């Protein structure tokens, strides 16, 4: 499940997965993209939400184009407001079993642990979280997708979410790190780069650049609140491009941004890279969409900033 535009699937049936990211990096949109995909195939999904509200989550599904009657039939929303009791856990397992849900999303792992009195920094408490909430859902037949936060410091972030190491070791599917490259918001075209941090079954990495770079998740605004989700491989040129991106433009732009070290206006960047303006702008769009650069817009002005070096498709 969770098909990339080229047909590669990123989540395993019956396994536990995680998407880790800073706030406003699109991880809930990604989870709802998965839910919408499954519901379009007639499957049931369960969404356990520790962060938001039913109206917001259902509204997002409708914005993604899921018909309201499909949401009513296939989407099971739960908003816990107290610690998980044995009775509540039994009810959750029964729901997953009787609906034969394809996936159960847990949005807000840190919040779930705090609500139950478990420390996010304690491996024993993290093991309790998996034993009490995650494993029973998995044993009932559903894949599980955990959404969690990462530390603000990229240097000390490592491969797992904020808190105990067991959050990573408890996952038997795939773990992804999402990093926002364009902001999400009403009327905006948000985007995030996606990197695989763990792939225990081993089927995802061969389809990733350098075994790590999965691609870009895009959320395109269609007007009137409607959006189109898209998960594309690294190097995919955004829709609407009418020419191929030139390798030399990509290298020059990346080097110019790295040398500058901060935000560069579009005019300054094109001057530093030298070349055909249209080709350079197309290449800049590619770098942003693929996670090598960041874009911010101030009115009609565009500014770019280096994220990571681009050294060629064969590097």
ZANUBA-353690 format. One record per residue: x, z, y of N, C-alpha, C in turn. Coordinates in steps of 0.001 Angstrom, whole numbers, plus 500000, padded with zeros to 6 digits. Each point is the difference from the previous one (the first is absolute). Layout:
# residues N
XZYXZYXZY...
//
This chain:
# residues 315
500840500000498795499160500000501205500874500000501255499375499792501133500631499791501311500897498776499939499346498844500055500684498721499861500648499569501308501271499650499924500687499372501110499500498562500104500242499339501114499459498659500215500497498983498977501131500293499348500527499090498989499572500383498591499076500976499890499463500381498699500667501186499343501143500456500518500687501166499436499178501254500281499799500835498971499228501236500163500940501197500123499636500950500859500900501108500342499599501345499407498791500102499444499558501260499408499660499780498527500265501016499194499792499929498558498716500741499607499223499394499122498794500652499490500371501286499284499282501082500320500192501259499307501227500795500386500769499526501001501219500695500412499798500707501351500925500906500321499989500706501281500980499319500944499560499742501238500813499313501005499970500775501310500867499611500915500001500622501325500405498985501057499358500104501156500434499296501208500358501084501008501249500036500407500481501007500938500328499339501335499614500640501089500212499397501312499793501030501094500522499683501183499676500790501179498545499736500381499457500838500859498630499790500482499887498654500705498828499386499885499687498732500645500896498855499537500388500063498724500789498912499428499169499128499063498692500264499942499096499122499254499750500381498560500446501182499555499876500323498569498538500133499557499120500536500857498589500086499613499380498614499937500361499118500936499522498617499950500457499336498707501229500271499588500506499420498749499167500477498814499715501305499973499197500541498905498603499380499983499421499822501176498666499396500068500045498521499633501133499345500255500190498626499543499918499949498473500639500966499340499927500092498544498555500213499556499324500944500665498608500307499646499110498770500163500171499286501119499186498807500252500240498946498933501256499853499594500342499019498963499288500324498697500059501270499587499366500394498746498479499873500071499413500424501138498549499928500127499513498553500003500811499095500537499621498584499970499968499466498576500722500681499083499987499635498583498964500796499215499185500782500734498938500758499352500414501346499455501209500463500336500468501290499502499617501145500932499932501191499437499702501210500747501301500635500484499947500656501160501167500705500519499580501370500517500924500940499938499780501358500521501007500230501119499542500571501100500864500244501158499883501469500379501088500756499764500034501428500308500775500167501294499304500402501045500533499930501351500208501401500586501250500337500285500328501293500597500329499877501488499843498795500565500452499779501372498915499505500957498980499288499502499099499314500916498546500310499684499121499043500200498572500204499778499395498804499306498839500200499399499309498924499288499668498843500932499543500312501217499597498928500918501183499105500363501166500606500196501187499209500342500446499128498828500073500589498823500489499270498831499037498885499606498725500297499948499011498971499658499973498920501076500133500417501262500045499017501087501163499045499845501130500508499555501164499136499790499757499009498865499348500456498940499679499085498904499111498860500475499023500332500817499107498974500551500788499053500897500928500558500801500851499162500853500859499053499157500360500433498798500790499167499100499167498910499333498696500039500249499125498963499458499284500366498722500076501269499584499279500419498801498518500167500354499090499293499331498566500139500296499526501431499806499078500447500837499543501379499942499385500350498650499282499053499387499393500308498703501062500184498911501131499316500140501101500182499055500627501373500195500150500431501255500526501340500278499085501046499371498700499823500167499031500961499462500063500086498474500245498882499359500001499964498539501334500412499385501115499699500689501317500108499357500939501037500598499682500530501169500944500875500702499506501441499956500848500890499468499635501412499847500941500835500860499461500546501086500801500713501000499852501506499817501136500706500052500013501458499879500847500570501130499456500995500711500746500673501076500071501491499693501026500452499274500098501417499637500177500885501235499349501158499988500161500936501109500334501405499506500354500113498714500389501288499443500931499756498812500734501030499539500913499815498863499282499451498769500757499310499169499455499342498812499668501026498917498718500173499723499568500912498943499947499264498668499903500772498921499871499385498676498744499138499927498921500485500618498735499258499994500136498680500757500663500054501159500177498780500797500880498996499268501051500499499347500888499109499257499253499338498840499166500765499312499211499438498900499039498931500513499417500251501169499094499015500587500718498724500392501225500160500508500798498832500390500357499165498773500426500669498929500342499296498761498772499282499446498852500644500070498764499378499519499658498755500814500193500083501321499728498848500867500889498821499623501295500261499853500935498928499653499667499413498630499631500867499072499711499555498637498717499178499931498929500516500586498694499328499890499951498691500773500765499915501109500013498756500782501059499027499509500875500469499084501174499232499552500753499436501212500249500871500983500673499594501235501369499408499702500311498895500688501298499361499816501117500729500712499663500651501110501016500716500768499375501183500720500802501040500197499606501140500827501095500198501034499618499949501263500933500188501104499958501449500455501162500604500189500091501336500594500690499826501344499225500035501065500531499779501343500310501339500662501294500330500055500424501242500631500511501004498985501112499692499339500554500894498981500407501337500612500669499955501133500430501240500650498800500877500338498960499385500567498788500744500365499318500580498763499996499242498896499398500486498758500729501233499487501322499965500072500784501131499497499811501241500876499993499799501310499801501124500912498628500629499781498978499157499829498640500502499789499906500878498746500835499691499010499976500753498753501037501112499941500713500211501103500970501083500051501305499701499299500310498719499830501243499594499350501001499540501055501238500433499873501041499614500945500498498594499692500107499170501036500480498627499785501496499974499689500697501100500261501449500049499775500373500646498669498999500400499245500249500706498745499688499077498824500990499754499138499793499108498855498945500536499045499940501323499818498987500580499113498597499750500555499835500154501313498691499759500609499634498517499947500998499137500161499746498566499886499561499654498584500610500644499018499591499792498607498560500468499788499602501074500677498611500468499916499047498959500575500390499395501117499180498950500615499760498847499023501079499577499336499858498910499030499158500444498801500222501207499522499288500466498813498522500248500274499683500520501170498622500374500316499158498824500500500610499099500766499213498933500620500338498613499483501284499682499955500404498617499714499846499632498528500576500793499102499992499660498571498592499937499410499091500916500355498645499885499447499316498674500367500241499517501231499433498710500396500624498883499185501309500063499849500699498968499237499545499997498541499869501173499396499576500089498606498563499541499808499218500038501086498619499509499938499942498481500042501175499355500227500062498546499894500306499230501256500073500682501157500215499283501259501478499975500379500409498933500660501278500030500693499842500931501190501081500621500434499962500921501138500951499487501072499535500009501244500828499597501139500062501154500987501180500576500166500212501122500905500519499487501340499422500473501090500467499653501339500614501248500620501260499871500430500708501193500464500879499660501190500461501041500680500847499849501186501477500044499616500829499458500869501445500095499850500558500796501170501256500424499869500643500712501090500232499058501173500015500542501191500233499188501195501411499420500011500953500751499482501388499545499985500215498996498878500370498775500357500257498976498991501274500308499216500961500666500641501269500300499345499819500944498813499120500975500143499821500969498927498774499759499163499425498795500083498719499731499365500113499848498490501037499337499523500146499798498564498937499077499438499654500210498723499079499104499316498596500568499863499777501240500402498703500596499733499333500482501284498753500456499850499225500477501139500541501341500480499454500467501115500412501288500540499728501098498973500953500927499869499801501114499080500819499880498733499473500563498924500756500170498758500311498677499295501114499983499296500456498832499244499005499625498901499230500954499506499090499738498885498892499014500393499781499817501294499029498993500424500414498622499512501305499754499924500495498715499509500023499969498480500523501055499388500130500004498548498650500053499295498962500482500691498673500067499394499272498676499943500560498970500619499377498672500026500532499172498838499082499448499185500432499180498862499707498515500212499580499639501210499786498604500348501024499554501024499552499636501189500899499535501059499815500831501260501092500158500743499980500684501295500451499013501069499242499937501100500321499072501079500194500754501313500936499519500786500198500497501359499474498947500967499051500389500842499453499098501011500559500391501361500513499008500725500545500242501335499346499038500981499330500545501002499294499178500965500940499121500807499661498717500106500773499070500819499194499499501193498670500102499917499129499699501133498878501024499989499598500517501161499009501082500031498610499547499557499284500926499394498619499766499577499056500522501071498882499308500187499018500441500977498949498929500214498920500365500644498911499063500264500518498793500779499783498815499442500422498777500668501462499662499820500762500853499282501424499749499781500235499440498597501086499281499851500411499497498695501130500882499474499637501022499235500985500948499496500757499458498809501189500543499771500811499568498859500951501111499584500338500019498713500958500965499459500828499322498923501284500355499960500834499543498891499803500961498835500104499470498801499774500796498795501229499897499099500535501167499616501183500064499150499680500804498751500413499512498841499776500747498768501129501020499827499630501274499855500969501087499872500135500478498554498982499714499203500025500330498580499074499047499280500422499516498848499179499100499198500281500315498541499340501027499502500320500470498654499720498953498920498850499307500017499785498969498973500920498788500164500477499753501233501017498980500216499540498575500188498706499768500244499510498630500147499942499523501457500104500923500959499882499627501407501343499557500580501039500740499722501313499728500619500480498556499841499822499356498841500485498619499872499360499028500989498859500379500571499309499135500962500262500419501441500984500895500192500340500483501334501396499526500391500180499737501275501310499600500469500985501150499829501136499719499349501014501006499696499434501146499165498878499752499329499378501035499194499352501094500806499874499813501320499475501053500875498896499518500937500258498922500733499075499561501049498789499299499397498861500672500036498762499453499434499430498906500882499954500266501293499420499042500929499379500692501197498990499372500566499356500489501214498500500128499791499464501149500390498556500183500042499543499716501416499068499068500151499481499648501322498507500283500080499586500446501171498581500209500277499673499200501261499362498860499812499736499080501109498616500229500570499911500179501314498720500194500670499251498681500088498733500019499573499153498802500037498953500081501100500047501059500793499012500191501055498784500761499496499304500679500903498799500781499695500268501054498919501220500529499988500332501069499070500383499552498608499834498739499686500327499495498669501497499740499883500534500234498805501433499810499769500230499290498669501156499359499887500380499344498752501302500611499498499999500632498817501232500546499430500748498929499230501306500131499967500815499026499295501325500648499622500390499822498761501280500501499517500828498800499568501082499732500726500764498776499768501453500319499651500673499127499239501402500226499650500903499924501226501199500536499873501002499888501058500264498522500282500050499668501290500317498629500386498809499118500231498779500525499778498811499186500217499721499883501489499896498776500492499731499775501413498530500295500278499687500754501063498620500314500318499136498755500161498685500102499713499103498852500124500057499391501397499866498699500080499989499325501293501310499351500349501084500322499266501287499383500269499971498547499547500606499122500788499924498568499699501366499406499735501001500848499824501344499495499721500745501005499147501031499566499329500789500909499192500908500854500887500202501234499563500927500870500700501423499590499640500855499856500999501375499599499757500872501225499757500821499892498970500891501095499621500915500401501157500535499019500722500925500304501087499313500792501109498721499712500236499266500749501019499804501453499573499697500207498727499805501354499496501273500826500146501112499425499621501282500708500075500363500316501445499858499004500880500360500216501414499133501070500649498706499933499760499094500982500596500315501405499498500213500129498697500299501315499436501290500562500578501002499167500129501279500453500560499843500404501463499234499208500761499783500314501421499296501337500156498999500257499162499273501262500069500892501171499603500800499809498959500903501066499545501040500320501071500536498969500645501009500211501047499420500687501217498734499721500280499370500581501181499720501494499804499506500340498828499777501405499679498706500603500518499255499284500807498735500519500521498968498895500092498990500218500823498956498994500165500523498825500833499680498793499576500382498784500734498756499186500315499922499523501209498897499111500351500157498689499240498903499287499861500039498727499284500957499028500679499981499982501325500877499090500746501471500342499783500329501299500069501382500436499818500464499718498570499121500218499043500350499776498608500269498518499734499137499134500502500185498563499794501277499512500676500326500594501152501218499619500688501240500412499227499935501172499365501148500487499245500184499234498693498887499570499393500087499309498713500307498521500167499537499413501067500123498566500298499343499125498934499311498965500464499319499101499085498653499595500542499277499203499240498670499545500379499048501186500134499304500102501138499150501162500274498913500179498949499346498890499617498924500109499013500546500507498676501131499434499573500598500421498742500430501452500019500540500460501128500428501383500122498804500953499970498910499605500639498814500861500002499396500088498611500018498898499279499512499998498629500869500901499132501313499918500196500927500829499231499829501483500350499764500295501271499781501388500415498744500562499345498953499184499911498766500417499334500267500302498528500817499159499380500353500191498591500763501309499809500964500278500883500784501225499877499118501235500112499024499968500901499084501131500161499121500150498764499417498891499545499105500041498849500708500453498737501296499745499911500767500332498800500735501324500117499814500715501109500564501333500126501418500078500524500558498874500498501364500013500520500046500340501488498876499868500672499926500296501434498648500621500305499919500600501168498763500644500453499560499354501301498705499889500169499432499373501200499098500981500723500090500008501338499004500705500803499570499075501121498744500087500355499434499118501023499533500829501188500414499567501166499592500643501248499303498953500853498670499989499910499265498930500658500322498681499324500495499039500769500383498706499449501460499964499548500751501043500320501430500025499678500229500515498582500994499409499325500386500421498664501431500509500010500230501102499294501341500552499874500307500248498533501255499785499623500412500122498602501124501027499874500056500625498815501046500981499733500469499868498551501290500196499790500615499902498678499498501112499077499674499653498745499625500979498983501066500060498922500343498858499438501061499915498998500582498601500043501243499837499596500672498698500149499465498929499059499858498801500513499695498837499160501282499189499876500440499781498772501272499326499772499859498730499175498776499589499736499786498779499230499183500271498760499257499012499571499107500166498860500749500274498709501251499631499935500754500182498766500803501287499982499914500753501108500794501249500047499344501082499140
//
